[in-house]
């Protein structure tokens, strides 16, 4: 589907841009995926690393899990232990995270240069 058709159609699951926008719609989605790209994490570790409220993190994790990007594993221990990790389709997002990092660093350099003048 062509980009201009995607924008007109706005159909999730048919247009790659609309689909990606829907999957990453949460303010914290990219940061959560970036942290999980380093390996499985427990809820508390994610919360501390991102500095996000418990309710917001919980909602974002449920959304990303529901979309198949992350996996939630509950270990039968006392107290219960839960870990989050990327699924195979979530792992496929790593090159996108790398590209975002590269572009973000370039934009930060641009901003520094712009404010130096």
The first five atom37 places (N, CA, C, CB, O) and aatype in JSON, in Angstrom:
{
  "aatype": [20, 20, 20, 20, 20, 20, 20, 20, 20, 20, 20, 20, 20, 20, 20, 20, 20, 20, 20, 20, 20, 20, 20, 20, 20, 20, 20, 20, 20, 20, 20, 20, 20, 20, 20, 20, 20, 20, 20, 20, 20, 20, 20, 20, 20, 20, 20, 20, 20, 20, 20, 20, 20, 20, 20, 20, 20, 20, 20, 20, 20, 20, 20, 20, 20, 20, 20, 20, 20, 20, 20, 20, 20, 20, 20, 20, 20, 20, 20, 20, 20, 20, 20, 20, 20, 20, 20, 20, 20, 20, 20, 20, 20, 20, 20, 20, 20, 20, 20, 20, 20, 20, 20, 20, 20, 20, 20, 20, 20, 20, 20, 20, 20, 20, 20, 20, 20],
  "atom_mask": [
    [1, 1, 1, 1, 1],
    [1, 1, 1, 1, 1],
    [1, 1, 1, 1, 1],
    [1, 1, 1, 1, 1],
    [1, 1, 1, 1, 1],
    [1, 1, 1, 1, 1],
    [1, 1, 1, 1, 1],
    [1, 1, 1, 1, 1],
    [1, 1, 1, 1, 1],
    [1, 1, 1, 1, 1],
    [1, 1, 1, 1, 1],
    [1, 1, 1, 1, 1],
    [1, 1, 1, 1, 1],
    [1, 1, 1, 1, 1],
    [1, 1, 1, 1, 1],
    [1, 1, 1, 1, 1],
    [1, 1, 1, 1, 1],
    [1, 1, 1, 1, 1],
    [1, 1, 1, 1, 1],
    [1, 1, 1, 1, 1],
    [1, 1, 1, 1, 1],
    [1, 1, 1, 1, 1],
    [1, 1, 1, 1, 1],
    [1, 1, 1, 1, 1],
    [1, 1, 1, 1, 1],
    [1, 1, 1, 1, 1],
    [1, 1, 1, 1, 1],
    [1, 1, 1, 1, 1],
    [1, 1, 1, 1, 1],
    [1, 1, 1, 1, 1],
    [1, 1, 1, 1, 1],
    [1, 1, 1, 1, 1],
    [1, 1, 1, 1, 1],
    [1, 1, 1, 1, 1],
    [1, 1, 1, 1, 1],
    [1, 1, 1, 1, 1],
    [1, 1, 1, 1, 1],
    [1, 1, 1, 1, 1],
    [1, 1, 1, 1, 1],
    [1, 1, 1, 1, 1],
    [1, 1, 1, 1, 1],
    [1, 1, 1, 1, 1],
    [1, 1, 1, 1, 1],
    [1, 1, 1, 1, 1],
    [1, 1, 1, 1, 1],
    [1, 1, 1, 1, 1],
    [1, 1, 1, 1, 1],
    [1, 1, 1, 1, 1],
    [1, 1, 1, 1, 1],
    [1, 1, 1, 1, 1],
    [1, 1, 1, 1, 1],
    [1, 1, 1, 1, 1],
    [1, 1, 1, 1, 1],
    [1, 1, 1, 1, 1],
    [1, 1, 1, 1, 1],
    [1, 1, 1, 1, 1],
    [1, 1, 1, 1, 1],
    [1, 1, 1, 1, 1],
    [1, 1, 1, 1, 1],
    [1, 1, 1, 1, 1],
    [1, 1, 1, 1, 1],
    [1, 1, 1, 1, 1],
    [1, 1, 1, 1, 1],
    [1, 1, 1, 1, 1],
    [1, 1, 1, 1, 1],
    [1, 1, 1, 1, 1],
    [1, 1, 1, 1, 1],
    [1, 1, 1, 1, 1],
    [1, 1, 1, 1, 1],
    [1, 1, 1, 1, 1],
    [1, 1, 1, 1, 1],
    [1, 1, 1, 1, 1],
    [1, 1, 1, 1, 1],
    [1, 1, 1, 1, 1],
    [1, 1, 1, 1, 1],
    [1, 1, 1, 1, 1],
    [1, 1, 1, 1, 1],
    [1, 1, 1, 1, 1],
    [1, 1, 1, 1, 1],
    [1, 1, 1, 1, 1],
    [1, 1, 1, 1, 1],
    [1, 1, 1, 1, 1],
    [1, 1, 1, 1, 1],
    [1, 1, 1, 1, 1],
    [1, 1, 1, 1, 1],
    [1, 1, 1, 1, 1],
    [1, 1, 1, 1, 1],
    [1, 1, 1, 1, 1],
    [1, 1, 1, 1, 1],
    [1, 1, 1, 1, 1],
    [1, 1, 1, 1, 1],
    [1, 1, 1, 1, 1],
    [1, 1, 1, 1, 1],
    [1, 1, 1, 1, 1],
    [1, 1, 1, 1, 1],
    [1, 1, 1, 1, 1],
    [1, 1, 1, 1, 1],
    [1, 1, 1, 1, 1],
    [1, 1, 1, 1, 1],
    [1, 1, 1, 1, 1],
    [1, 1, 1, 1, 1],
    [1, 1, 1, 1, 1],
    [1, 1, 1, 1, 1],
    [1, 1, 1, 1, 1],
    [1, 1, 1, 1, 1],
    [1, 1, 1, 1, 1],
    [1, 1, 1, 1, 1],
    [1, 1, 1, 1, 1],
    [1, 1, 1, 1, 1],
    [1, 1, 1, 1, 1],
    [1, 1, 1, 1, 1],
    [1, 1, 1, 1, 1],
    [1, 1, 1, 1, 1],
    [1, 1, 1, 1, 1],
    [1, 1, 1, 1, 1],
    [1, 1, 1, 1, 1],
    [1, 1, 1, 1, 1]
  ],
  "atom_positions": [
    [[0.84, -1.18, 0.0], [0.0, 0.0, 0.0], [0.89, 1.24, 0.0], [-0.96, 0.0, 1.22], [1.85, 1.32, 0.77]],
    [[0.58, 2.2, -0.84], [1.35, 3.44, -0.93], [1.08, 4.32, 0.29], [1.0, 4.2, -2.22], [0.02, 4.25, 0.91]],
    [[2.08, 5.15, 0.63], [1.96, 6.0, 1.81], [0.71, 6.88, 1.76], [3.2, 6.88, 1.94], [0.0, 6.99, 2.76]],
    [[0.44, 7.49, 0.62], [-0.72, 8.37, 0.55], [-2.02, 7.58, 0.71], [-0.73, 9.14, -0.79], [-3.0, 8.1, 1.26]],
    [[-2.05, 6.33, 0.24], [-3.23, 5.49, 0.43], [-3.39, 5.12, 1.9], [-3.14, 4.22, -0.44], [-4.5, 5.05, 2.41]],
    [[-2.26, 4.88, 2.58], [-2.29, 4.56, 4.01], [-2.91, 5.68, 4.8], [-0.87, 4.27, 4.52], [-3.76, 5.45, 5.67]],
    [[-2.5, 6.89, 4.5], [-3.0, 8.04, 5.24], [-4.5, 8.22, 5.04], [-2.26, 9.31, 4.82], [-5.21, 8.64, 5.96]],
    [[-4.97, 7.9, 3.85], [-6.4, 8.01, 3.58], [-7.17, 6.86, 4.23], [-6.66, 8.03, 2.06], [-8.23, 7.06, 4.81]],
    [[-6.6, 5.65, 4.12], [-7.3, 4.47, 4.62], [-7.31, 4.42, 6.14], [-6.64, 3.21, 4.06], [-8.35, 4.14, 6.74]],
    [[-6.15, 4.7, 6.76], [-6.07, 4.66, 8.22], [-6.42, 3.3, 8.79], [-6.97, 5.69, 8.81], [-7.01, 3.21, 9.86]],
    [[-6.06, 2.25, 8.07], [-6.49, 0.92, 8.45], [-5.35, 0.16, 9.14], [-6.99, 0.15, 7.22], [-4.32, -0.14, 8.54]],
    [[-5.58, -0.16, 10.41], [-4.62, -0.95, 11.17], [-4.52, -2.35, 10.55], [-5.04, -1.05, 12.67], [-5.53, -2.95, 10.19]],
    [[-3.3, -2.84, 10.43], [-3.09, -4.17, 9.89], [-3.0, -4.22, 8.39], [-4.17, -5.05, 10.34], [-2.71, -5.28, 7.82]],
    [[-3.24, -3.1, 7.72], [-3.13, -3.06, 6.26], [-2.06, -2.07, 5.83], [-4.47, -2.69, 5.64], [-1.37, -2.29, 4.83]],
    [[-1.92, -1.0, 6.55], [-0.94, 0.03, 6.24], [0.19, -0.05, 7.26], [-1.6, 1.45, 6.23], [-0.08, 0.0, 8.46]],
    [[1.44, -0.18, 6.83], [2.54, -0.3, 7.79], [2.71, 0.92, 8.68], [3.81, -0.56, 7.05], [3.11, 0.78, 9.84]],
    [[2.41, 2.1, 8.18], [2.57, 3.32, 8.98], [1.49, 3.42, 10.06], [2.52, 4.56, 8.08], [1.79, 3.73, 11.21]],
    [[0.26, 3.17, 9.69], [-0.84, 3.2, 10.65], [-0.67, 2.1, 11.68], [-2.2, 3.06, 9.92], [-0.92, 2.31, 12.86]],
    [[-0.24, 0.93, 11.24], [-0.03, -0.19, 12.14], [1.05, 0.13, 13.16], [0.35, -1.45, 11.35], [0.85, -0.07, 14.36]],
    [[2.19, 0.63, 12.7], [3.29, 0.99, 13.62], [2.86, 2.11, 14.56], [4.54, 1.42, 12.82], [3.18, 2.07, 15.75]],
    [[2.14, 3.08, 14.05], [1.68, 4.19, 14.89], [0.77, 3.68, 16.0], [0.94, 5.24, 14.04], [0.88, 4.13, 17.14]],
    [[-0.1, 2.75, 15.68], [-0.99, 2.17, 16.69], [-0.2, 1.4, 17.74], [-2.01, 1.25, 16.02], [-0.45, 1.55, 18.94]],
    [[0.74, 0.58, 17.3], [1.53, -0.23, 18.23], [2.36, 0.61, 19.18], [2.43, -1.18, 17.46], [2.55, 0.25, 20.34]],
    [[2.86, 1.73, 18.69], [3.76, 2.58, 19.47], [3.05, 3.83, 20.0], [4.96, 2.99, 18.63], [3.7, 4.83, 20.31]],
    [[1.73, 3.76, 20.1], [0.95, 4.95, 20.44], [1.19, 5.45, 21.86], [-0.49, 4.66, 20.26], [1.02, 6.64, 22.12]],
    [[1.57, 4.59, 22.77], [1.8, 5.03, 24.14], [3.07, 5.85, 24.27], [1.86, 3.84, 25.06], [4.06, 5.59, 23.58]],
    [[3.03, 6.82, 25.15], [4.17, 7.72, 25.36], [5.44, 6.95, 25.72], [3.85, 8.72, 26.46], [6.54, 7.37, 25.37]],
    [[5.3, 5.82, 26.41], [6.44, 5.1, 26.94], [6.79, 3.84, 26.15], [6.19, 4.72, 28.36], [7.76, 3.16, 26.5]],
    [[6.06, 3.52, 25.1], [6.24, 2.25, 24.39], [7.67, 2.05, 23.88], [5.28, 2.18, 23.22], [8.24, 0.98, 24.06]],
    [[8.23, 3.06, 23.25], [9.58, 2.92, 22.69], [10.61, 2.73, 23.79], [9.93, 4.15, 21.84], [11.52, 1.91, 23.64]],
    [[10.48, 3.46, 24.89], [11.43, 3.3, 26.0], [11.32, 1.91, 26.63], [11.19, 4.37, 27.06], [12.33, 1.32, 26.98]],
    [[10.11, 1.4, 26.77], [9.92, 0.06, 27.32], [10.56, -0.97, 26.4], [8.41, -0.26, 27.51], [11.29, -1.85, 26.87]],
    [[10.31, -0.87, 25.11], [10.92, -1.81, 24.16], [12.44, -1.71, 24.17], [10.38, -1.55, 22.74], [13.13, -2.72, 24.07]],
    [[12.96, -0.5, 24.3], [14.41, -0.3, 24.34], [15.01, -0.98, 25.57], [14.74, 1.21, 24.35], [16.04, -1.63, 25.47]],
    [[14.38, -0.84, 26.73], [14.87, -1.48, 27.95], [14.79, -3.0, 27.85], [14.08, -0.99, 29.17], [15.7, -3.69, 28.3]],
    [[13.72, -3.51, 27.26], [13.57, -4.97, 27.12], [14.49, -5.54, 26.05], [12.13, -5.31, 26.8], [14.76, -6.75, 26.05]],
    [[14.97, -4.7, 25.15], [15.94, -5.17, 24.13], [17.25, -5.59, 24.8], [16.21, -4.06, 23.08], [18.01, -6.37, 24.23]],
    [[17.51, -5.08, 26.01], [18.71, -5.46, 26.75], [18.54, -6.8, 27.46], [19.06, -4.38, 27.77], [19.52, -7.34, 27.98]],
    [[17.33, -7.34, 27.49], [17.07, -8.61, 28.15], [15.84, -8.53, 29.02], [18.27, -9.04, 28.97], [15.31, -7.44, 29.25]],
    [[15.38, -9.69, 29.52], [14.18, -9.72, 30.36], [14.33, -8.83, 31.59], [13.88, -11.15, 30.79], [15.41, -8.7, 32.16]],
    [[13.23, -8.23, 31.98], [13.21, -7.33, 33.13], [11.97, -7.6, 33.98], [13.25, -5.84, 32.67], [10.92, -7.98, 33.46]],
    [[12.12, -7.39, 35.27], [10.98, -7.45, 36.17], [10.31, -6.08, 36.18], [11.41, -7.88, 37.6], [10.91, -5.07, 35.79]],
    [[9.06, -6.06, 36.63], [8.26, -4.84, 36.64], [8.98, -3.71, 37.37], [6.91, -5.1, 37.28], [9.1, -2.6, 36.85]],
    [[9.46, -3.99, 38.59], [10.1, -2.97, 39.4], [11.34, -2.4, 38.75], [10.47, -3.52, 40.74], [11.6, -1.19, 38.83]],
    [[12.12, -3.26, 38.09], [13.33, -2.79, 37.4], [12.96, -1.85, 36.25], [14.15, -3.98, 36.87], [13.59, -0.81, 36.07]],
    [[11.94, -2.21, 35.48], [11.48, -1.34, 34.4], [11.01, 0.0, 34.95], [10.36, -2.01, 33.6], [11.32, 1.06, 34.4]],
    [[10.25, -0.06, 36.02], [9.71, 1.16, 36.61], [10.83, 2.09, 37.06], [8.79, 0.83, 37.79], [10.76, 3.3, 36.84]],
    [[11.85, 1.53, 37.69], [12.98, 2.36, 38.15], [13.79, 2.9, 36.98], [13.89, 1.54, 39.08], [14.19, 4.06, 36.99]],
    [[14.03, 2.08, 35.97], [14.85, 2.51, 34.84], [14.19, 3.59, 34.01], [15.18, 1.32, 33.96], [14.87, 4.45, 33.45]],
    [[12.88, 3.56, 33.92], [12.16, 4.51, 33.07], [11.61, 5.68, 33.89], [11.02, 3.81, 32.34], [11.32, 6.74, 33.32]],
    [[11.47, 5.52, 35.2], [10.87, 6.53, 36.07], [9.45, 6.85, 35.61], [11.74, 7.81, 36.09], [9.15, 7.96, 35.18]],
    [[8.61, 5.84, 35.72], [7.23, 5.88, 35.23], [6.33, 5.41, 36.38], [7.04, 4.98, 33.95], [6.76, 4.63, 37.22]],
    [[5.1, 5.88, 36.41], [4.2, 5.44, 37.48], [3.82, 3.98, 37.28], [2.94, 6.33, 37.53], [3.85, 3.45, 36.17]],
    [[3.45, 3.33, 38.37], [3.07, 1.92, 38.34], [1.87, 1.7, 37.42], [2.75, 1.42, 39.75], [1.86, 0.75, 36.63]],
    [[0.87, 2.56, 37.52], [-0.34, 2.4, 36.71], [-0.05, 2.57, 35.22], [-1.4, 3.41, 37.14], [-0.55, 1.8, 34.4]],
    [[0.75, 3.57, 34.88], [1.09, 3.8, 33.47], [1.9, 2.65, 32.91], [1.86, 5.11, 33.31], [1.62, 2.18, 31.81]],
    [[2.9, 2.2, 33.66], [3.7, 1.07, 33.19], [2.84, -0.16, 33.01], [4.85, 0.78, 34.16], [2.97, -0.87, 32.01]],
    [[1.97, -0.43, 33.97], [1.09, -1.59, 33.88], [0.22, -1.52, 32.62], [0.2, -1.67, 35.12], [0.09, -2.52, 31.9]],
    [[-0.36, -0.36, 32.35], [-1.19, -0.2, 31.14], [-0.38, -0.38, 29.87], [-1.84, 1.18, 31.13], [-0.83, -1.05, 28.94]],
    [[0.81, 0.19, 29.81], [1.65, 0.07, 28.62], [2.09, -1.38, 28.39], [2.88, 0.97, 28.74], [2.09, -1.85, 27.26]],
    [[2.46, -2.07, 29.47], [2.86, -3.48, 29.35], [1.7, -4.33, 28.86], [3.38, -4.01, 30.69], [1.9, -5.21, 28.02]],
    [[0.5, -4.09, 29.38], [-0.67, -4.84, 28.92], [-0.93, -4.59, 27.44], [-1.92, -4.45, 29.75], [-1.25, -5.51, 26.7]],
    [[-0.79, -3.32, 27.02], [-0.99, -2.98, 25.6], [0.04, -3.7, 24.73], [-0.9, -1.46, 25.38], [-0.32, -4.33, 23.73]],
    [[1.31, -3.6, 25.1], [2.37, -4.22, 24.3], [2.26, -5.74, 24.29], [3.75, -3.8, 24.83], [2.55, -6.39, 23.28]],
    [[1.85, -6.31, 25.42], [1.64, -7.76, 25.48], [0.45, -8.16, 24.61], [1.4, -8.22, 26.94], [0.52, -9.15, 23.87]],
    [[-0.62, -7.39, 24.69], [-1.8, -7.67, 23.87], [-1.53, -7.61, 22.38], [-2.9, -6.71, 24.22], [-2.16, -8.31, 21.59]],
    [[-0.59, -6.75, 22.01], [-0.23, -6.61, 20.59], [0.83, -7.63, 20.16], [0.27, -5.19, 20.31], [1.2, -7.7, 18.99]],
    [[1.32, -8.41, 21.12], [2.28, -9.47, 20.78], [3.73, -9.04, 20.74], [1.93, -10.04, 19.48], [4.58, -9.81, 20.28]],
    [[4.03, -7.83, 21.21], [5.42, -7.34, 21.15], [6.25, -7.79, 22.35], [5.43, -5.83, 21.07], [7.47, -7.92, 22.26]],
    [[5.58, -8.02, 23.48], [6.3, -8.5, 24.66], [5.61, -9.72, 25.24], [6.41, -7.38, 25.72], [4.43, -9.97, 25.0]],
    [[6.39, -10.47, 26.02], [5.9, -11.69, 26.68], [5.98, -11.48, 28.18], [6.73, -12.95, 26.24], [6.96, -10.95, 28.69]],
    [[4.96, -11.88, 28.87], [4.9, -11.81, 30.34], [4.98, -13.24, 30.87], [3.58, -11.09, 30.86], [4.13, -14.07, 30.56]],
    [[6.0, -13.5, 31.65], [6.18, -14.84, 32.22], [6.07, -14.77, 33.73], [7.53, -15.45, 31.8], [6.79, -14.02, 34.39]],
    [[5.16, -15.59, 34.27], [4.96, -15.67, 35.71], [5.62, -16.94, 36.21], [3.43, -15.64, 36.09], [5.32, -18.04, 35.73]],
    [[6.52, -16.79, 37.17], [7.22, -17.93, 37.74], [6.49, -18.38, 39.01], [8.7, -17.57, 38.06], [6.08, -17.55, 39.82]],
    [[6.32, -19.68, 39.15], [5.62, -20.25, 40.3], [6.54, -20.25, 41.52], [5.12, -21.68, 40.0], [7.07, -21.29, 41.91]],
    [[6.71, -19.09, 42.09], [7.56, -18.9, 43.26], [6.79, -18.1, 44.3], [8.89, -18.2, 42.88], [5.78, -17.47, 44.0]],
    [[7.3, -18.14, 45.52], [6.71, -17.31, 46.57], [7.8, -16.38, 47.07], [6.12, -18.18, 47.74], [8.81, -16.87, 47.58]],
    [[7.65, -15.07, 46.96], [6.53, -14.4, 46.28], [6.61, -14.58, 44.77], [6.51, -12.89, 46.63], [7.68, -14.87, 44.23]],
    [[5.47, -14.42, 44.09], [5.47, -14.6, 42.63], [6.45, -13.66, 41.94], [4.05, -14.38, 42.07], [6.61, -12.5, 42.34]],
    [[7.1, -14.16, 40.93], [8.04, -13.35, 40.15], [7.51, -13.28, 38.72], [9.49, -13.96, 40.19], [7.12, -14.29, 38.14]],
    [[7.5, -12.07, 38.18], [7.03, -11.85, 36.8], [8.15, -11.17, 36.04], [5.71, -10.99, 36.76], [8.74, -10.2, 36.51]],
    [[8.44, -11.68, 34.85], [9.45, -11.05, 33.97], [8.82, -10.74, 32.63], [10.69, -11.97, 33.79], [7.95, -11.47, 32.14]],
    [[9.28, -9.66, 32.05], [8.83, -9.24, 30.73], [10.01, -9.33, 29.77], [8.24, -7.79, 30.76], [11.14, -9.0, 30.12]],
    [[9.72, -9.78, 28.56], [10.76, -9.89, 27.54], [10.14, -9.64, 26.17], [11.44, -11.29, 27.58], [8.92, -9.64, 26.01]],
    [[11.0, -9.42, 25.19], [10.51, -9.23, 23.83], [10.14, -10.57, 23.21], [11.56, -8.51, 22.96], [10.81, -11.57, 23.44]],
    [[9.07, -10.58, 22.44], [8.69, -11.75, 21.65], [9.53, -11.72, 20.37], [7.14, -11.76, 21.33], [10.25, -10.75, 20.13]],
    [[9.46, -12.76, 19.54], [10.19, -12.71, 18.27], [9.84, -11.48, 17.41], [9.9, -13.97, 17.48], [10.73, -10.89, 16.8]],
    [[8.57, -11.1, 17.36], [8.22, -9.91, 16.57], [8.7, -8.65, 17.28], [6.69, -9.84, 16.33], [9.01, -7.66, 16.62]],
    [[8.77, -8.67, 18.6], [9.35, -7.56, 19.34], [10.84, -7.45, 19.11], [9.07, -7.73, 20.82], [11.38, -6.35, 18.99]],
    [[11.52, -8.61, 19.04], [12.95, -8.64, 18.74], [13.22, -8.06, 17.35], [13.49, -10.09, 18.82], [14.26, -7.43, 17.13]],
    [[12.3, -8.27, 16.43], [12.46, -7.74, 15.07], [12.44, -6.22, 15.05], [11.36, -8.29, 14.16], [12.79, -5.61, 14.04]],
    [[12.03, -5.61, 16.15], [11.99, -4.15, 16.27], [13.35, -3.56, 16.63], [10.96, -3.75, 17.31], [13.53, -2.34, 16.56]],
    [[14.31, -4.39, 17.02], [15.64, -3.91, 17.43], [16.3, -2.99, 16.4], [16.56, -5.1, 17.69], [16.8, -1.93, 16.78]],
    [[16.31, -3.35, 15.11], [16.93, -2.43, 14.13], [16.25, -1.06, 14.1], [16.89, -3.06, 12.74], [16.9, -0.05, 13.85]],
    [[14.96, -1.04, 14.35], [14.24, 0.24, 14.4], [14.71, 1.04, 15.61], [12.69, 0.0, 14.46], [14.92, 2.25, 15.51]],
    [[14.87, 0.38, 16.75], [15.39, 1.05, 17.94], [16.79, 1.61, 17.68], [15.42, 0.09, 19.15], [17.1, 2.73, 18.09]],
    [[17.62, 0.83, 17.0], [18.97, 1.3, 16.65], [18.89, 2.54, 15.76], [19.77, 0.18, 15.95], [19.65, 3.49, 15.94]],
    [[17.99, 2.51, 14.79], [17.82, 3.66, 13.9], [17.31, 4.89, 14.66], [16.85, 3.32, 12.75], [17.75, 6.01, 14.4]],
    [[16.39, 4.67, 15.58], [15.87, 5.78, 16.39], [17.01, 6.38, 17.22], [14.72, 5.31, 17.32], [17.11, 7.6, 17.34]],
    [[17.85, 5.53, 17.78], [18.99, 6.01, 18.57], [19.93, 6.85, 17.71], [19.75, 4.83, 19.2], [20.36, 7.93, 18.12]],
    [[20.25, 6.36, 16.52], [21.14, 7.08, 15.61], [20.55, 8.42, 15.23], [21.41, 6.24, 14.36], [21.22, 9.45, 15.31]],
    [[19.28, 8.42, 14.82], [18.62, 9.66, 14.44], [18.52, 10.6, 15.63], [17.24, 9.38, 13.86], [18.77, 11.8, 15.51]],
    [[18.14, 10.06, 16.8], [18.0, 10.88, 18.0], [19.31, 11.56, 18.37], [17.52, 10.04, 19.16], [19.31, 12.73, 18.74]],
    [[20.43, 10.83, 18.28], [21.73, 11.43, 18.56], [22.07, 12.52, 17.55], [22.83, 10.35, 18.55], [22.63, 13.56, 17.91]],
    [[21.72, 12.3, 16.29], [21.97, 13.32, 15.26], [21.13, 14.57, 15.54], [21.65, 12.76, 13.86], [21.6, 15.69, 15.35]],
    [[19.9, 14.37, 15.97], [19.04, 15.51, 16.25], [19.51, 16.27, 17.49], [17.59, 15.05, 16.44], [19.45, 17.49, 17.53]],
    [[19.99, 15.54, 18.49], [20.55, 16.19, 19.69], [21.75, 17.05, 19.3], [20.96, 15.12, 20.75], [21.89, 18.17, 19.79]],
    [[22.61, 16.52, 18.43], [23.76, 17.29, 17.95], [23.29, 18.53, 17.19], [24.66, 16.41, 17.05], [23.86, 19.61, 17.34]],
    [[22.27, 18.38, 16.38], [21.69, 19.5, 15.64], [21.19, 20.57, 16.61], [20.53, 19.02, 14.74], [21.46, 21.76, 16.4]],
    [[20.48, 20.17, 17.65], [19.96, 21.13, 18.63], [21.1, 21.86, 19.35], [19.07, 20.42, 19.65], [21.01, 23.06, 19.59]],
    [[22.14, 21.13, 19.7], [23.28, 21.75, 20.38], [23.96, 22.77, 19.46], [24.29, 20.68, 20.83], [24.34, 23.86, 19.89]],
    [[24.1, 22.39, 18.19], [24.73, 23.29, 17.23], [23.86, 24.53, 17.02], [24.97, 22.58, 15.88], [24.36, 25.65, 16.94]],
    [[22.55, 24.31, 16.94], [21.61, 25.4, 16.71], [21.63, 26.4, 17.87], [20.21, 24.84, 16.51], [21.57, 27.61, 17.64]],
    [[21.7, 25.9, 19.11], [21.69, 26.8, 20.27], [23.05, 27.44, 20.5], [21.25, 26.03, 21.52], [23.15, 28.44, 21.22]],
    [[24.11, 26.89, 19.91], [25.45, 27.47, 20.07], [25.62, 28.72, 19.23], [26.51, 26.44, 19.7], [26.52, 29.52, 19.48]],
    [[24.76, 28.89, 18.23], [24.9, 30.05, 17.33], [24.08, 31.19, 17.81], [24.5, 29.71, 15.92], [24.07, 32.25, 17.18]]
  ]
}
